[in-house]
Amino acid sequence: MPGQHNFEHLPLLLRYQGPARLRGGGRQSPQTKANKNARAAHSQSLGNAAQSLSANWRSLQTQRTDQDLPILSKGIPVLLQVDPSLDLDVLREKFAFEIVAEQEEGYVIVAAEDIDLSSFMAMVNEFAVEVHGSATIASVHRLFDSPGQVDRLRRVLSTNLFDAWSTITDDGEYIVDVGIACTGIQDVPHVPARGKRDSDADWARKESAWSQARANAYAAWDEVKSSREEEIARFVRFYQGHVLNIIDGAPFSAAVLPDSFSIRLQVSGKGLKDFVLNYPYIFEVVEPEDIAFRQQEHAASSQDSRLPTPVAPDRNAPSVCIIDSGIQENHVLLQPAIDNATSHCFLPKKSPTDVADYVAPAGHGTRVAGAVLYGETVEKEGTRQLPFWIENARVLDEHSRMPVDLFPPVAIRASVERFHNGTRHTRVFNHSINSEGYCRSRYMSSWAAEIDALSATYDVLIVQSAGNIPPSGTTPYLGFKEHLVAGRAYPSYLSESSCRVANPGQSLQALTVGSVAYGALESGSWRSFAQDPGRPSAFTRTGPGIWNIIKPEVVEYGGDAVKTTSHPPDVQIGSHIAAACPELVRSTMFPPGPAIGRDQVGTSFAAPKVTRIAAHLQRLLPDEPALLYRALIVQSARWPAWADALLGELRGLEPRNARQRERREQLKNELAQVIRHIGFGIPNEERATSNTDYRTTLITTGGLRIRARECHIYQVPIPRVLRRPGDEFDVRIDVTLSYVAQPRRTRRNLRRYLSTWVDWKSSKLGESIIDFRLRAMKEDEGEDDGSQGSVLPWALHEGPNFGLIRDVKRSAGTVQKDWALVKSNTLPDHFCIAVVGHPGWSLDPDSSATYTLAVSFEVESQEIAIYEPLRVAVQELQAELEAEVEAEATIEIEE
């Protein structure tokens, strides 16, 4: 039997790059067309609303002056409903409206400095008499003029704050997190086109003028941000309040465009109402979320106290930063790996050196650190060398809570910047911290957006827990016991919105990890919820995340809750059944208690097992970007046997009769729930880090940049031995794209949240490489679109309704995986992947996304070895491509 190869992922070869063939934009809505056919009525409706709004604001400003209230920005907030296909830059260019927030279904909050809305009113009047250039008004469907701003408040306030708005008292003290837009009305101009008659000097002047205009836009944005921070501080001081925290990202530049900043305010009810109603640049006001871990523990299983002392890691081993409750750094099983010199406490009013884990009875950060170092099993004999260095960032207090005067985005930014810019240049972070409730889906939270921004700025991977459903709770944060009592059985209740991933697990760039159980276990009257290994834990939070993105992407063994057979059942997490809990290192700061135990469960302890794989990847691929570590972890993930069996049944089911068609629909519904609950499955260190004779992974090298409307085509040669006509075995193909781009938090839309978004498509079976190139890239007009060939049977597919798993869009997130089983004798002589960049919010031509790509082929039944034939085929193609480049260079020199 052939031996296993060392870690030798093969290179993915870039064959072509050029302009992408993109589909057309959105179509005008029927309402826009109707407005064009009723110009007078539509103009009158908009005009009346605008005049009423202006009159209301003039009256309000007079009242503020009479009451000697603080001076606010001269702008006014305006809520519009526009055609969803409208380019919002038109509102800025034609009416000088600043875009404060873009929301779903065409709702837009804008700010206007001109109270009379003069430019808008002029075009409204022109639209009524069909003046050329006024058609934009047809796309503005409604302007809201309610004096009480009820519609705007509903879209700015959290659900809880909106419901409580009328009960807020003037003298009460309130703490809120507020999102403020700060890009003004200036934007990067479109890149000029060189005219046919432009001389070199003319063109140079055009380019210089454009570059200066771009620099002016960035300077203006930075000035707007600073001035708004100052005026808010003055306003809060007037009401004798406090700005507890502020986070605004980096200065504006061509690479970084934070369109907003977030502040945590402590202010009176009177000040809060004045601020929210009258400050025009607010797009979100939410109450701080509790950040805590419900710990219900029982007696841990006893362990021998005579534990071996491990050996310190190699001096150059990777480091992992644990952002948590601190660590018991002198623990016998951890101490050799702790980099004490870098440990830091970020808690206000605490010493920076107060980094111990005071969470009773057995710690939290200590357990997480142990799971990173030891994985599934803690060695109890022999002396082993620990694989990584552990860095300790304490952000939680002794109650596993983050105090209200430490803003979560500030904590995560401070931690990442301190340790990434430190002596070890840490790139892998474990963040097993969540809010208690499910994430909001209105905007990307400031906490999650900060993770996205940090990932775009630095070469880091943040592994994030999905969060835990409590055993018992109250509306809206129900526990799993309440779901059972209400008749929602396990695992169906995991699809309820109240079980959605907890903030900041919805972050696009974080690798979010859920939990699965060890299997069917029982002890006395107690039984585990799961009946198979790899079933979702009873407490794990599930997807989808914001904008229907697959979250969590992966799962690991974090244990299971247990219940009794009574009605209603008793439920517990902890050690009623020790085998239902993962084995973890325990803090011994609060004796008595063993150093190792099975007494706690949670996604907090599933996440570090994935972090461990990321650190191993860094050890083996130290020069590759963290984006590739994320790609290879997801690429290695597989569904457990029970879930894969469902997919296999669907693949083999031919709907020839009503019963089979009914079963097919049932399977599709079940599979949709599977991917919501466990994402792409359980990752595997061996698959992520190595190849075998029967499994080969090809990867890109370095972080590759792609601009909007650009296409990169990769070619994988398929050796003849893998596609012989006489053979017919299954070949599994996995593809994972991992990318990052700059976020823009004021956009409540996936495609506008990122500066550039990216997706991928594959060649078809029987499609030539030339035809695929024509289908993926923009060529001369009238050329064939390469429509021949049959589509691979992808699990997800490009469209949400064409894959085996329904209602899931492969391209929604920034890590995009798909897999297919293909008969070997149907494989072509090549397999191609096109990576395509699409325009997001940025108009800057230098704006881009950075990506990595992984492609794997596996013969699961091991009929034939494929690694060596693929390696040789790749080498031959590489030589061919290098010869082509050399020939092209020779021709250019001769010319």
Secondary structure, 3 states (H helix, E strand, C coil): CCCCCCCCCEECEEEEEEEECCCCCCCCCHHHHHHHCCHHHHHHHHHHHHHHHHHHHHHHHHHHHHCCCCCCCCCEEEEEEECCCCCCHHHHHHHCCEEEEECHHHEEEEEECCCCCHHHHHHHHHHHCCCCCCCHHHHEEEEECCCCCHHHHHHHECHHHHHHHHHCCCCCEEEEEEEEECCCCCCCCCCCCCCCCCCHHHHHHHHHHHHHHHHHHHHHHHHHHHHHHHHHHHHHHHCCCEEEEEECCCCCCCCCCCCEEEEEEEEEHHHHHHHHHHCCCEEEEECCCCECCCCCCCCCCCCCCCCCCCECCCCCCCEEEEEECCCCCCCCCCHHHECHHHCEECCCCCCCCCCCCCCCCCCCHHHHHHHHHHCCCCCCCCCCECCCEEEEEECCCCCCCCCCCCCHHHHHHHHHHHHHCCCCCCCEEEECCCECCECCCCCCCHHHHHHHHHHHHCCCEEEEECCECCCCCECCECCHHHHHHCCCCCCHHHHCHHHECECCCCCCCCEEEEEECCCCCEECCEEECCCCCCCECCCECECCCHHHCCCCCEEEECCCCEEECCCCCCEECCCCCHHHCCCEECCCCCCCCCCEECCCCCHHHHHHHHHHHHHHHHHHCCCCCHHHHHHHHHHHCECCHHHHHHHHHHHHCCCCCHHHHHHHHHHHHHHHHHHHHHCCCECCHHHHHCCECCEEEEECCCCEEEECCEEEEEEEECCHHHCCCCCCCEEEEEEEEEEECCECCCECCHHHHECEEEEEEECCECCCHHHHHHHHECCCCCCCCCCCCECCCCCCCCCCCCCCCCCCCCCCCCEEEEEEEEEHHHCCCEEEEEEEEEECCCCCCCCEEEEEEEEEEECCCCCCCCHHHHHHHHHHHHHHHHHHHHHHHHHHHHC
